[in-house]
Amino acid sequence: MPLNRRLYEALRARFGRVRIVHPGEPFQAHYKKKISVDGTAVRVRMYSVPVAWGETYRINCPFCGDSKGHLYICHRWDETDEKTGSYNLHLAYCFRRGCLENPDQRLYLEHLVYGFRGNPANSQPVAAPVEEVSSATALKEVAPPEDLVPLDELLARDPEHPAIRYLKGRGFRPDVLARQYGVAYCERSRRYPTMTRRIAIPLRFGGVTYGWQGRLIELPDLPPPRQDTPKYWTTPGSPKGIYGYNLDVAVQYQTIVVVEGPTDAWRVGQQAFALLGKALSYQLLDRLRELLPRYWGPESTIVVLLDPDRDKPIPRNRRHHIDEAVTKLRYGIGADYRNRILPIYLPEGDPGSTPRVRLREIIKEEAKKRNLEVRFGDAARYRAPHPEVQP
């Protein structure tokens, strides 16, 4: 009988085989005080120094492709330590690559084992409390920038406008972007000065515009921007890591494509959603897990098409961001989808600069190698929600 049956069973349910090391042995630790002074306030904090982990559970590390059980988890992991008040997330270690030296990986391991809220035995989550966002009603409508001109109107009024020339130069149709995504041009904004003379992209979920993102216009005949000018600017406080871009539309298609930014999503089409960054957050993963069963369910194929960034070094104790996203998807959205995740490493360029026809060819070629079904265009058109699944 394992000392921590709850943890043992949770590990078996998530990772399969679990080996027990030093069965029945107790956890031992020394406790020390750390005193810090901030002005006139003196803070005393207790911390533990493990002497022996005791009974330990050994599994394959999900972060580094381990297949020989290099991840060791103490039976007191994610259990409340009454003396220190911590949840002992440091009592897990990967002896292959030290993956859990990264605090974010520790929190994500807890998410894999117990879900985002952490061990149900704990009264509070280890992660910072997160507002429940299971429906769009939790979102607040954000006021748009002033002086917005829809791109189709701008195209009719001034076909040689810099915003029109920039988008056409990248192979996009401004009228289609206006119709499908509500993209506009901001001539001037006092509310958001940084949005002035930028392409204005509404960030929407469930019919609510929760933020705006402005794309800098870059053309050879325009004055170069200042070096510290951001290429993309997002309205402050926007929960972009929770809802992403175009997620609620993309999940209605059989083949869903995960990309980084809005222009990547435009290149792929309506069945793509953007992370608005390189990292797939736990909250966005939760949204995806909630939405998938409403449409294609286990018939869905999820393509991870992030920028490969082959020329950029990978920090120590980190995996490539495509590998990290694939791992989170495989372990975070349910066993039914685990074998329907398709990572794509573009041989050159990035999704935003690769023609749509070529992108689909690459995806189909990789899907064929893995015996996965992918559909595009009319064949992947959205499906009505299942009546037995409540929104």
BELGI-V867896 format. One record per helix or strand of 3 or more residues. SS is the DSSP state (a for helix, b for strand). FROM is the first residue (numbers start at 1). TO is the last residue. If there is no record, write none. Layout:
ss=SS from=FROM to=TO
ss=SS from=FROM to=TO
This chain:
ss=a from=5 to=15
ss=b from=19 to=21
ss=b from=28 to=38
ss=b from=41 to=52
ss=b from=56 to=59
ss=b from=71 to=74
ss=b from=92 to=94
ss=a from=99 to=101
ss=a from=103 to=114
ss=a from=136 to=138
ss=b from=148 to=150
ss=a from=151 to=157
ss=a from=162 to=169
ss=a from=174 to=181
ss=b from=184 to=186
ss=a from=193 to=195
ss=b from=198 to=205
ss=b from=208 to=215
ss=b from=232 to=234
ss=a from=240 to=243
ss=a from=247 to=250
ss=b from=255 to=259
ss=a from=262 to=268
ss=b from=272 to=274
ss=a from=282 to=292
ss=a from=297 to=299
ss=b from=301 to=304
ss=a from=321 to=332
ss=a from=335 to=340
ss=b from=341 to=343
ss=a from=351 to=353
ss=a from=356 to=369
ss=a from=377 to=380
